[in-house]
Amino acid sequence: MTRLRTPPHAGVDLQPVHGNLQGLKPSDLKALSHLYRRRLRPDQIVSPELARSLCEQSLSTGRKLGVLVDRRGVVTHVVVGSHEKLFLPDLGRSRAGARRFRGLRLLVTDFFGKGLNHDDLTDLSLLRLDLVAAIEVGADGLPGTLEYATLLPPHAMPPEQAGERHPWRKEGPIRLHDVREDFARLIEALEGEFTAARRLEGPVDDRPRAILVGVEERGDQAIDRRMGELERLADTAGLHVIDRIVQRRSKIDPRTLIGKGKLEELLIRSMYLEADLLVFDRDLNPSQGRTISERTELKVIDRTQLILDIFAQHANSSDGRVQVELAQLKYLLPRLGAMQTSLSRLAGGIGGRGPGETKLEIRGRRARDRIAILQNQLRALARKRTLRRSQRQGAGVPVAALVGYTNAGKSTLLNALTKSDVLAEDKLFATLDTTSRRMRFPDAREVVITDTVGFIEHLPKDLMKAFEATLEELQDASLLIHVIDASDPYRALHVQVVSDVVDALGLGHLPVQLVLNKADLAAPEALAEAVRESGGLPVSALNRDGLGDLMLAVERHLWREGFGDTRPEWQQRPLEI
């Protein structure tokens, strides 16, 4: 911003003129300063006199001009740009408040007869202006047509088309003398719409407001599934998802992942919807995270950080807390130098909480020292677990481990089988720490049922490695009970994900009993198809349906087939729960 000071010989008081003043003559500056004398009536978007003065000065200087006018009709700023662009000065925090207009309208000149350009509309959205209007400059310096735009309330925004969703509506172009819009009534109606929109939102949700960002490469058919899963992860992490944005690209942008144009649209959307953070469905490298954070001035996290945050929230045991902190530090270590701006926004809250919260600003050697300490702690905890397992093996009690995709209902099934009260919620990764409970059969034989952390597609490598110690519990299992959500349309994919993880852990040789949980939520036809495809047992852990058949199957795997069944025939009957 440049302020024009009055020369000693001028003899008149001149108002400040902002913007690019280089090359302007004193007479031009004086004429521009006189624009402050123009006044508009409350009902006018622009007066013919102000429009003519703007166009004449724009043609005379060869520059794009703009004025900001308040609701009293007073010109508050005169701004000079280049032939094509206009850069507004810092307007401060005028009319602070959620979703309120600034109380200023922007009137700009247009040399090319194209009306409002993208920069004008961006200013409208980011600065929350009352209105922005472009006045065509005629060859004779007279005003031609007028095009103007106002903001739309969020609920009135049109659906996404061709990857674009704009929070504004445009009118025109129309001849200046044909404008009949009453500005005062227009603004009153707009503010009424925004007030009504806030009421429609219902109770205030004070959770951090997040926009989910996905990238669909050519031939990618899984974007809807990934975004749905990302939304559930965000909800589990305690975020209020206010919007989704999907960018379709033939190739990933190496700097911003989504491209410059989409990033600008994302900036507009985030400001307009008052977002607190952006969550990307793909992992960001340090450079991408820094670039996006700097351009949007928002906290930016990726899928791995989101999962780490969820684990940090749900880690209750010593094992869990150490493993989560170790995974956090290993993830952040290569990013400490390149993501300073983003990390400063991660100090606490989503993406920066839990056991590692106070470690997020650790640099270089200190981070490596902390990792070494945590690894030693993990080895000590592993020795204790080994001792407990050896004691259990000495008692001759077999182990059946529950495995499955996250939120398949493993904890609910554990509670139903063992009459326990382990935390079970309809959220991803609601249960993190490994839990073991004994289940007694009618003939006094026992089995230890172990509930492990749920798996997920593309589980972060650092997290997987950190939890290898916990998953050692699976090494002693005599049977894996693979729990599948029978109502999930993507159950086949989830079964494959779990099978791949089991193989990666070297447990592919263990017998597996498939269980189709949540059978009460699945359509009968879909459930019958799932049973045919997988051969699994349909059960409902919540309603306790089918648990007798499951216990009989567990008994058959562990004793009739594995150790031989020596009971009398009258005892070899289906078990009732």
C-alpha positions in Angstrom: 0.0 0.0 0.0 1.3 3.4 -1.0 0.1 6.6 0.6 0.0 9.8 -1.5 1.2 12.8 0.6 0.1 16.3 -0.3 2.9 18.4 -2.0 3.6 21.7 -0.3 2.5 23.7 -3.3 -0.7 21.8 -4.0 -3.0 24.1 -2.1 -5.7 21.3 -1.6 -6.0 18.3 0.6 -5.6 15.0 -1.3 -6.9 11.6 -0.1 -4.6 8.6 -0.2 -4.4 6.6 -3.4 -3.3 2.9 -3.0 -1.7 0.4 -5.3 0.8 0.8 -8.1 1.4 4.5 -8.5 4.7 4.3 -10.4 4.6 6.3 -13.6 1.5 8.3 -12.7 1.6 12.1 -13.2 0.6 14.5 -10.4 -2.5 15.5 -12.3 -3.5 11.8 -12.5 -3.1 11.4 -8.8 -5.1 14.5 -8.1 -7.9 13.3 -10.3 -7.9 9.9 -8.7 -8.0 11.5 -5.2 -11.1 13.4 -6.3 -13.0 10.1 -6.6 -13.4 10.2 -2.8 -15.8 13.1 -3.3 -18.3 10.9 -5.1 -21.3 9.6 -3.0 -23.8 6.9 -3.8 -27.4 6.7 -2.6 -28.2 3.6 -0.4 -30.1 1.9 -3.3 -27.3 2.3 -5.9 -24.8 -0.3 -6.7 -22.9 2.4 -8.6 -23.9 5.8 -9.7 -23.5 7.0 -13.3 -21.3 9.8 -12.2 -18.9 7.5 -10.3 -18.9 5.0 -13.1 -18.0 7.7 -15.7 -15.2 9.2 -13.5 -13.7 5.7 -13.0 -13.8 4.9 -16.7 -12.4 8.2 -17.8 -9.5 8.0 -15.3 -8.9 4.3 -16.2 -8.7 5.2 -20.0 -6.5 8.2 -19.2 -4.0 6.3 -17.1 -4.2 3.0 -19.0 -4.7 1.2 -15.6 -7.3 -0.9 -14.1 -8.9 1.1 -11.2 -11.0 0.1 -8.3 -12.9 1.8 -5.5 -14.2 0.4 -2.2 -17.5 1.9 -1.1 -19.1 1.4 2.3 -22.9 1.1 2.9 -23.3 4.8 3.5 -22.2 5.3 -0.1 -18.8 6.8 0.9 -15.7 5.9 -1.1 -13.2 4.5 1.4 -10.3 3.4 -0.8 -9.1 4.3 -4.4 -6.8 1.6 -5.8 -4.6 1.7 -8.9 -3.5 -1.5 -10.6 -1.8 -2.6 -13.8 -3.5 -2.8 -17.2 -4.9 -6.2 -16.2 -4.6 -6.7 -12.4 -5.6 -5.0 -9.3 -4.1 -5.6 -5.9 -6.1 -4.5 -2.9 -4.5 -3.1 0.2 -4.8 -4.8 3.6 -8.3 -4.1 4.8 -7.8 -5.4 8.4 -10.5 -7.3 10.4 -13.5 -5.2 9.6 -16.9 -6.3 10.9 -15.4 -9.3 12.7 -17.8 -12.2 13.2 -18.7 -15.6 11.8 -20.0 -15.4 8.2 -20.6 -11.6 8.3 -20.1 -9.4 5.3 -17.4 -6.8 5.4 -19.7 -3.9 4.7 -17.7 -2.8 1.6 -18.4 -3.3 -2.1 -15.6 -3.3 -4.8 -16.2 -1.5 -8.1 -13.5 -2.2 -10.8 -13.0 -1.1 -14.4 -12.7 -3.7 -17.2 -10.8 -2.9 -20.4 -11.6 -6.1 -22.2 -15.4 -6.4 -21.9 -15.1 -9.8 -20.2 -16.7 -8.7 -17.0 -15.5 -10.0 -13.6 -12.3 -12.0 -13.7 -11.1 -14.7 -11.4 -9.1 -12.3 -9.2 -12.2 -10.1 -8.6 -14.3 -13.1 -7.6 -11.5 -14.4 -5.3 -11.4 -11.0 -3.6 -15.2 -11.2 -3.2 -14.9 -14.6 -1.4 -11.7 -14.1 0.6 -12.6 -10.6 1.9 -16.3 -11.4 2.3 -17.3 -8.2 0.4 -20.9 -7.2 0.0 -20.6 -7.2 -3.8 -18.0 -6.9 -6.6 -18.8 -5.2 -9.9 -16.9 -4.8 -13.1 -17.7 -1.7 -15.3 -16.7 -1.9 -19.0 -14.5 1.0 -20.2 -15.7 2.1 -23.6 -13.4 3.4 -26.4 -14.5 6.9 -25.6 -14.1 6.6 -21.9 -17.8 6.2 -21.2 -19.0 3.2 -19.1 -20.5 0.3 -21.0 -22.0 -2.8 -19.4 -21.9 -3.8 -15.8 -21.5 -7.3 -14.3 -21.7 -7.9 -10.6 -21.6 -10.8 -8.2 -22.5 -11.6 -4.6 -21.8 -14.5 -2.2 -24.0 -17.5 -1.9 -24.9 -19.0 1.5 -23.4 -22.5 1.9 -26.7 -24.4 1.6 -27.5 -22.6 -1.7 -24.2 -23.6 -3.4 -24.8 -25.6 -6.6 -23.5 -29.2 -6.7 -20.0 -29.8 -8.0 -19.8 -29.7 -11.8 -16.7 -30.4 -13.8 -14.7 -30.3 -10.6 -15.7 -26.7 -9.7 -18.0 -25.3 -7.0 -18.2 -21.5 -6.7 -19.6 -19.7 -3.7 -20.9 -16.8 -5.7 -23.7 -15.9 -8.1 -23.2 -13.4 -11.0 -25.6 -11.0 -12.7 -25.2 -9.4 -16.1 -23.6 -8.1 -18.2 -26.3 -5.4 -18.5 -26.1 -1.8 -19.6 -25.3 0.5 -16.7 -28.5 2.6 -17.2 -30.6 -0.6 -17.1 -29.5 -1.6 -13.6 -32.6 -1.8 -11.4 -31.3 -3.7 -8.4 -31.8 -1.9 -5.1 -28.5 -2.4 -3.3 -29.8 -1.8 0.2 -32.6 -4.4 -0.2 -30.1 -6.8 -1.9 -27.7 -6.8 1.0 -30.6 -7.1 3.5 -31.9 -10.1 1.7 -28.4 -11.7 1.5 -27.7 -11.3 5.2 -31.1 -12.8 5.9 -30.2 -15.8 3.8 -26.9 -16.3 5.7 -28.7 -15.9 9.0 -31.2 -18.5 8.0 -28.4 -20.8 6.8 -26.8 -20.7 10.2 -30.1 -21.6 11.8 -30.5 -24.6 9.4 -27.1 -25.9 10.6 -28.7 -26.8 13.9 -26.7 -26.9 17.2 -23.3 -25.4 17.1 -20.6 -28.0 16.5 -17.4 -26.8 18.2 -15.2 -29.6 16.8 -12.4 -28.4 14.4 -13.8 -27.8 10.9 -12.1 -29.9 8.2 -12.2 -30.1 4.5 -11.3 -33.5 3.0 -9.2 -33.4 -0.2 -8.9 -36.3 -2.5 -7.0 -36.9 -5.8 -8.4 -39.2 -8.5 -5.8 -40.2 -11.1 -6.9 -41.5 -14.5 -8.3 -45.0 -14.1 -8.8 -44.7 -10.4 -12.2 -46.2 -9.5 -11.7 -46.2 -5.7 -11.9 -42.5 -4.9 -15.5 -42.6 -3.5 -14.6 -45.5 -1.2 -11.3 -43.8 0.0 -13.1 -40.5 0.6 -15.8 -42.3 2.6 -13.3 -44.1 4.7 -11.4 -40.8 5.2 -14.6 -39.1 6.4 -15.1 -41.9 9.0 -11.5 -41.5 10.1 -12.0 -37.8 10.5 -15.1 -38.3 12.5 -13.3 -40.8 14.8 -10.5 -38.2 15.3 -13.0 -35.6 16.4 -13.3 -33.5 13.3 -16.4 -31.9 11.8 -16.2 -32.5 8.1 -17.7 -29.5 6.3 -16.8 -30.3 2.7 -15.1 -32.7 0.3 -13.1 -31.6 -2.7 -11.9 -34.2 -5.3 -9.3 -33.3 -7.9 -9.2 -35.4 -11.1 -5.8 -35.4 -12.7 -3.9 -37.5 -15.2 -0.8 -37.1 -13.1 -0.1 -36.0 -9.5 1.3 -32.5 -9.2 4.7 -32.9 -7.5 4.5 -29.5 -5.7 1.0 -29.3 -4.5 -0.5 -32.7 -5.2 -3.7 -31.1 -6.6 -2.4 -28.4 -8.9 -2.2 -24.6 -8.6 -5.7 -23.9 -9.8 -7.4 -26.4 -7.5 -5.3 -25.2 -4.6 -6.6 -21.6 -5.2 -10.2 -23.0 -5.3 -9.4 -24.9 -2.1 -8.2 -21.6 -0.5 -11.5 -19.9 -1.4 -13.6 -22.8 -0.1 -11.7 -23.0 3.1 -12.0 -19.3 3.8 -15.6 -19.2 2.8 -16.6 -22.2 5.0 -14.3 -21.1 7.8 -12.3 -24.3 7.8 -9.6 -25.0 10.5 -7.6 -27.6 8.6 -7.3 -29.6 5.4 -7.1 -33.4 5.4 -5.6 -35.1 2.3 -6.5 -38.7 1.5 -2.9 -39.4 0.3 0.4 -39.0 2.1 2.1 -35.7 1.6 5.9 -35.4 1.3 7.5 -32.6 3.4 7.7 -30.1 0.5 4.0 -30.6 -0.5 2.9 -30.2 3.1 4.9 -27.0 3.5 3.7 -25.5 0.2 0.0 -26.2 0.8 0.3 -24.9 4.4 2.0 -21.7 3.4 -0.5 -20.9 0.6 -3.6 -21.7 2.6 -2.4 -20.6 6.0 -4.2 -23.6 7.4 -3.1 -26.7 9.3 -2.5 -29.5 6.8 -2.4 -33.2 7.6 -2.5 -36.3 5.5 -4.0 -39.7 6.0 -1.1 -41.1 8.0 -1.1 -38.2 10.4 -4.8 -38.6 10.9 -4.5 -42.3 11.8 -1.6 -41.5 14.1 -3.8 -39.0 15.9 -6.6 -41.5 16.3 -4.1 -44.0 17.8 -2.8 -41.3 20.1 -6.3 -40.6 21.4 -7.0 -44.3 22.0 -3.7 -45.5 23.4 -4.3 -46.3 27.1 -1.7 -49.0 27.9 2.0 -48.5 28.3 2.6 -50.5 25.2 0.2 -48.4 23.2 1.5 -45.0 24.3 5.1 -45.9 23.6 4.3 -47.4 20.2 2.2 -44.4 19.1 4.9 -41.9 20.2 7.6 -43.9 18.4 5.5 -44.0 15.2 4.8 -40.2 15.5 8.5 -39.4 15.8 9.5 -41.7 13.0 6.9 -40.0 10.8 7.9 -36.5 11.7 11.7 -37.0 11.7 12.3 -36.5 8.0 9.7 -33.6 8.0 11.2 -31.5 10.8 13.3 -29.4 8.5 10.9 -28.9 5.6 7.6 -28.5 7.5 8.4 -25.8 10.1 5.4 -23.7 9.1 3.0 -26.6 9.1 4.4 -28.1 12.3 3.9 -24.8 14.1 0.2 -25.2 13.4 0.3 -28.8 14.6 1.4 -28.1 18.1 -1.6 -29.7 19.8 -5.0 -30.6 18.4 -5.7 -32.9 15.4 -2.4 -34.3 14.0 -0.4 -33.3 17.0 -1.8 -34.8 20.2 -1.2 -37.8 22.4 1.9 -39.2 23.9 4.1 -37.4 21.4 2.4 -34.0 21.7 5.2 -32.3 23.5 7.8 -33.8 21.1 6.5 -32.2 17.9 9.1 -29.4 18.0 12.1 -31.7 18.6 14.8 -31.4 16.0 17.5 -33.6 14.7 19.6 -35.4 17.3 17.1 -35.0 20.1 14.4 -36.7 18.0 16.8 -39.6 17.3 17.7 -39.9 21.0 14.1 -40.0 21.9 13.4 -42.7 19.3 16.3 -44.8 20.8 14.8 -44.5 24.3 11.4 -45.5 23.1 12.8 -48.5 21.2 14.5 -49.7 24.4 11.3 -49.2 26.4 9.5 -51.2 23.7 12.0 -54.1 24.0 11.5 -54.1 27.8 7.8 -54.3 27.4 8.1 -57.1 24.9 10.1 -59.1 27.4 7.3 -58.8 29.9 4.8 -59.9 27.3 6.9 -62.9 26.4 7.0 -63.9 30.1 3.2 -63.6 30.3 2.7 -65.7 27.2 5.1 -68.4 28.4 3.1 -68.6 31.7 -0.1 -68.9 29.7 1.5 -71.6 27.4 2.6 -73.5 30.5 -1.0 -73.7 31.6 -1.9 -75.4 28.3 -4.6 -72.8 27.4 -5.0 -72.3 23.6 -5.3 -68.9 22.1 -7.8 -67.7 19.5 -7.0 -64.3 18.1 -9.6 -61.9 16.6 -8.4 -60.2 13.5 -10.2 -58.1 11.0 -10.7 -54.7 9.3 -11.2 -51.8 11.6 -14.8 -51.4 12.9 -15.8 -55.0 11.8 -17.1 -55.5 15.4 -14.2 -57.5 17.0 -14.5 -55.8 20.4 -18.3 -56.3 20.5 -17.7 -60.0 19.6 -15.1 -60.4 22.4 -17.6 -58.9 24.9 -20.4 -61.2 23.7 -18.2 -64.4 23.9 -16.5 -63.6 27.2 -19.1 -61.5 28.9 -16.6 -58.6 29.2 -17.0 -54.9 29.0 -14.2 -53.9 26.6 -14.8 -50.5 25.0 -16.7 -51.0 21.7 -17.9 -48.1 19.6 -19.1 -47.6 16.0 -15.9 -45.9 15.0 -12.7 -46.7 13.3 -9.9 -47.8 15.6 -12.1 -47.3 18.7 -10.0 -50.2 20.3 -6.3 -49.9 20.1 -4.7 -51.9 22.9 -4.5 -55.6 22.7 -7.0 -57.3 25.1 -7.2 -60.9 26.2 -10.1 -62.6 28.0 -10.8 -66.2 28.9 -13.8 -68.1 27.5 -15.0 -71.2 29.3 -16.7 -74.1 27.5 -19.4 -76.2 29.2 -17.0 -79.0 29.9 -14.6 -76.7 31.8 -12.1 -76.3 29.0 -10.9 -72.8 28.4 -9.6 -70.7 25.5 -8.0 -67.2 25.6 -9.7 -64.8 23.1 -7.3 -62.0 22.1 -8.6 -58.8 20.5 -6.0 -57.1 18.3 -5.9 -53.7 16.7 -8.0 -53.5 13.5 -6.3 -53.3 10.1 -6.9 -50.7 7.4 -5.9 -50.3 3.8 -2.5 -48.7 3.4 -1.8 -48.9 7.1 1.2 -46.5 7.7 4.5 -48.4 7.6 5.9 -46.7 10.7 2.7 -47.5 12.6 2.8 -51.1 11.4 6.4 -51.5 12.5 5.8 -49.9 15.9 2.8 -52.3 16.5 4.7 -55.4 15.5 5.5 -56.0 19.2 1.8 -55.9 20.1 0.9 -58.2 17.2 3.4 -60.7 18.5 0.4 -61.9 20.5 -0.8 -63.5 17.3 2.3 -65.6 17.0 1.0 -67.8 19.9 -2.5 -68.2 18.4 -3.8 -71.6 17.6 -6.6 -70.1 15.6 -7.4 -66.8 13.9 -11.0 -65.7 14.0 -11.3 -63.3 11.0 -14.2 -61.0 11.7 -15.9 -59.5 8.6 -18.5 -56.8 8.5 -21.3 -58.6 6.6 -23.1 -55.2 5.9 -20.0 -53.6 4.3 -20.2 -53.3 0.5 -16.4 -53.4 0.3 -16.0 -56.5 2.5 -14.2 -58.5 -0.2 -11.5 -55.8 -0.4 -11.3 -55.6 3.3 -10.9 -59.4 3.6 -8.0 -59.2 1.1 -6.4 -56.4 3.1 -6.5 -58.4 6.3 -5.2 -61.5 4.6 -2.3 -59.6 3.2 -1.4 -58.3 6.7 -1.7 -61.7 8.2 0.7 -63.1 5.5 3.1 -60.2 6.0 3.2 -61.1 9.8 4.1 -64.7 8.9 0.8 -66.1 10.2 -0.5 -67.5 6.9 -0.1 -71.1 8.2 -2.6 -70.7 11.0 -6.2 -72.0 10.6 -8.7 -69.3 10.1 -12.4 -69.2 11.0 -14.3 -66.6 9.0 -17.1 -64.8 10.9 -19.7 -62.6 9.1 -20.5 -60.2 11.9 -23.4 -57.6 11.8 -25.6 -60.1 10.0 -28.6 -58.3 11.4 -27.6 -55.2 9.4 -27.1 -56.9 6.0 -29.8 -57.5 3.5 -30.8 -61.2 3.4 -29.7 -61.5 -0.3 -26.4 -59.9 0.4 -25.8 -62.0 3.5 -26.6 -65.2 1.6 -24.2 -64.2 -1.1 -21.5 -63.4 1.5 -21.9 -66.8 3.1 -21.6 -68.5 -0.3 -18.5 -66.5 -1.3 -16.6 -66.8 2.0 -18.0 -69.8 3.8 -18.1 -67.7 6.9 -20.5 -68.1 9.8 -23.2 -65.4 10.0 -23.5 -63.9 13.5 -24.7 -60.8 15.2 -22.4 -60.0 18.2 -24.8 -57.2 19.3 -27.9 -59.5 19.3 -25.9 -62.6 20.2 -27.3 -64.5 17.2 -25.2 -67.4 15.9 -22.7 -67.3 18.8 -23.4 -71.0 19.6 -22.4 -72.1 16.1 -19.3 -69.9 16.4 -18.3 -71.5 19.7 -18.8 -75.0 18.3 -16.6 -74.1 15.3 -13.9 -72.7 17.7 -14.1 -75.9 19.7 -13.8 -78.1 16.6 -10.7 -76.2 15.4 -8.9 -76.3 18.7 -9.8 -79.8 20.1 -11.6 -82.0 17.7 -9.2 -81.3 14.8 -6.1 -80.0 16.6 -6.0 -82.1 19.8 -8.7 -84.8 19.3 -12.1 -84.9 21.0 -12.3 -87.5 23.7 -15.7 -86.4 25.1 -18.7 -88.8 25.1 -20.9 -88.4 22.1 -23.7 -87.0 24.2 -21.5 -84.0 25.0 -20.6 -83.3 21.3 -23.6 -81.2 20.6 -24.2 -77.5 19.5 -23.5 -75.1 22.3 -25.9 -72.5 23.5 -24.9 -69.0 24.7 
